[in-house]
Structures are given as C-alpha cells and as structure tokens.
C-alpha cells in the first residue's frame, strides 16, 4: 500500500513538473510573440511614413527617380516580409526574411538621405524635415522594440533547449525561433576622426 502511494506521489510530482515546463514554454512563446507585435506596430508606422516622404521629395528630386523608386521597391518588399512574419512570428525563416528586407530598406533610405544632401531646398522643406524626424524617431522605436523581442526570443530558446525541457518542447512542437537582426550601415562603419 505504501509503495503504491509513493509511486503515485512520484508520478504526481513528475506530471506537475511537466505541466510547469509546458506552461513556462507557452509563457515564453507568448512573450516573444507580444514583443514581435510591438515591432510590427513600429514597422507599420515606418512603412506608412516612407511613401509620404518619397511623394514630398518628388518635386525637388525630379532627376532622382531611380533613387525614389528603389526606396519604394524596398519598402514594398519590407511590407510583404512584415506581413509574412506577423502571420507566424515563431517561424525563424520568416523572421530572417524580414530582417533582410528591412536591411534593404535601410540601405535604400541611406542612399536617399545621401542624395537628398544635394538638394538644399528639399532639406529646407518643413514637410520633408518633419517626415524625416518622424522616420528617425520610428527607427529608434523599432530598435528598442527589436531589443525587447530579441531578449524574449533568447529567453524562450534557452528555456526550450535545456534538459528535460527540450524533450517536452520537441514533443509539443515548440520550435526554435530567430532573433530579428537589422543591420544599420552606421554600425558597420568605423567612426572617422580628423583634427
């Protein structure tokens, strides 16, 4: 009788432990999905600002149609990647594609900013200045949201890879996901100092 009770107690402890692991996996997964939703909001804002910026710049940059169309093409690619990733933020492949698309958009915008330096009247335009400031502010928000998302993904991946969590996560389909890597050209170039 006592061995049966001890056996049942051990089984109960194991079941409770497995339930706790499962619930923690669900919690971590929902946390990183929530953090992705924050990125999604900021990316949507960024993507909505770009057509207004391009439209405002068209009047001044009539000879730069190629630059403007590159920005819009990159923006449209980023919007598609954003929608795919938002549909399933747990899919690491979609997150990587989003990162690549956003990197292309960032490079196109950097090229736009470089070309716009040749147009003082464009830089003096209040609407363009306001849009550039809003875009810069949004870039900062994306950066903060991305950091929170990447932290949540790291916590989720670490928890699901630990033993015995990895056995349970494999049984219930908790797959690893990817961090969102956005490359900024400024981060890759060394600062230049001259005296």
C-alpha positions in Angstrom: 0.0 0.0 0.0 2.8 2.5 0.9 4.7 1.6 -2.2 1.6 2.4 -4.3 1.2 5.7 -2.5 4.9 6.5 -3.0 4.6 5.6 -6.7 1.5 7.7 -7.1 3.2 10.6 -5.4 6.3 10.3 -7.7 4.0 10.2 -10.7 2.1 13.2 -9.5 5.3 15.2 -8.9 6.6 14.3 -12.4 3.3 15.3 -14.0 3.2 18.6 -12.1 6.8 19.2 -13.2 6.0 18.5 -16.8 2.9 20.7 -16.7 5.1 23.5 -15.2 7.6 23.2 -18.1 4.8 23.2 -20.7 3.2 26.3 -19.1 6.5 28.1 -19.0 7.2 27.3 -22.7 3.8 28.7 -23.6 4.5 31.8 -21.5 7.9 32.4 -23.1 6.4 31.9 -26.6 3.6 34.3 -26.0 6.1 36.9 -24.6 8.2 36.9 -27.8 5.1 37.0 -29.9 3.9 40.0 -28.0 7.3 41.6 -28.4 7.1 41.0 -32.1 3.7 42.7 -32.2 5.4 45.8 -30.8 7.9 45.7 -33.6 5.1 45.1 -36.1 3.4 48.3 -35.0 6.6 50.4 -35.4 7.5 48.8 -38.7 4.0 49.6 -40.0 4.4 53.2 -38.9 7.8 53.3 -40.7 6.4 51.8 -43.8 3.5 54.3 -43.8 5.8 57.3 -43.5 8.0 56.4 -46.4 5.5 56.9 -49.3 4.8 60.4 -47.8 8.5 61.2 -47.7 9.0 60.0 -51.3 6.0 61.9 -52.5 7.2 65.1 -50.8 10.7 64.7 -52.3 9.5 64.0 -55.9 9.0 67.7 -56.6 12.6 68.5 -55.6 14.3 65.4 -56.8 13.0 65.1 -60.3 16.3 63.8 -61.6 16.5 61.1 -58.9 13.5 59.0 -60.0 15.7 55.8 -59.7 16.6 56.5 -56.1 12.9 57.2 -55.2 11.7 54.0 -57.0 14.4 52.0 -55.2 13.1 53.3 -51.8 9.5 52.3 -52.8 10.5 48.9 -54.1 12.5 48.2 -50.9 9.6 49.5 -48.8 7.1 47.2 -50.6 9.4 44.2 -50.1 9.6 45.0 -46.4 5.8 45.3 -46.1 5.4 41.9 -47.7 8.1 40.4 -45.4 6.5 42.1 -42.4 3.0 40.6 -43.2 4.5 37.1 -43.6 6.4 37.4 -40.3 3.4 38.8 -38.5 1.4 35.8 -39.5 3.8 33.5 -37.7 6.5 35.2 -35.6 7.6 31.8 -34.4 8.9 30.9 -37.9 12.6 31.7 -37.9 12.8 31.7 -41.7 10.2 34.4 -41.9 12.0 36.5 -39.3 15.2 36.2 -41.2 13.5 37.3 -44.4 12.0 40.3 -42.6 15.5 41.2 -41.3 16.9 41.0 -44.9 14.0 43.1 -46.3 14.4 45.7 -43.6 18.1 45.9 -44.2 17.5 46.5 -47.9 15.0 49.3 -47.0 17.5 50.8 -44.6 20.2 50.8 -47.3 17.7 52.4 -49.8 16.8 55.1 -47.3 20.5 55.7 -46.6 21.0 56.2 -50.3 18.0 58.6 -50.4 19.4 60.6 -47.5 22.8 60.8 -49.2 21.3 62.0 -52.5 19.0 64.5 -50.7 22.1 66.3 -49.4 22.5 67.7 -52.9 19.1 69.4 -52.7 19.2 72.2 -50.1 15.6 73.3 -50.9 14.5 69.7 -50.1 16.3 69.8 -46.8 14.7 73.2 -46.1 11.1 71.9 -46.7 9.2 71.7 -43.5 7.1 68.7 -44.5 10.2 66.7 -45.6 12.0 67.7 -42.4 9.0 66.6 -40.2 8.7 63.3 -42.1 12.5 62.7 -41.7 12.3 63.4 -38.0 9.3 61.1 -37.6 11.1 58.4 -39.5 14.2 58.8 -37.3 12.0 58.6 -34.2 10.3 55.5 -35.5 13.7 53.9 -36.3 14.6 54.4 -32.6 11.3 52.8 -31.5 12.0 49.9 -33.9 15.4 49.5 -32.3 14.0 49.4 -28.8 11.2 47.0 -29.7 13.7 44.8 -31.6 15.9 44.6 -28.5 13.0 43.6 -26.3 11.9 41.0 -28.9 15.4 39.5 -29.2 15.7 39.3 -25.4 12.3 37.4 -25.3 13.4 35.1 -28.1 16.7 34.4 -26.3 14.9 33.5 -23.1 12.5 31.3 -25.0 15.2 29.5 -26.9 17.4 29.0 -23.8 14.5 27.6 -21.8 13.3 25.2 -24.6 16.9 23.9 -25.2 17.5 22.9 -21.5 17.1 19.3 -20.4 14.4 18.0 -19.8 12.6 20.9 -21.4 14.0 20.1 -24.8 12.2 16.7 -24.7 8.9 18.2 -23.8 9.3 21.1 -26.3 10.0 18.6 -29.1 7.0 16.5 -28.2 4.7 19.6 -28.3 6.2 21.3 -31.3 7.9 24.3 -29.6 10.4 25.1 -32.3 13.3 27.4 -32.0 12.9 30.9 -33.5 15.3 33.5 -34.7 16.2 36.9 -33.4 15.5 39.9 -35.6 18.8 41.2 -36.9 18.6 44.6 -38.6 21.9 45.9 -39.8 22.4 49.6 -39.8 25.1 51.0 -42.1 26.3 53.3 -39.3 27.0 50.3 -37.0 29.3 48.7 -39.6 31.4 51.7 -40.4 34.2 52.8 -38.1 34.0 56.5 -37.0 36.3 58.8 -38.7 38.2 61.3 -36.6 40.2 64.2 -38.1 41.9 67.0 -36.4 
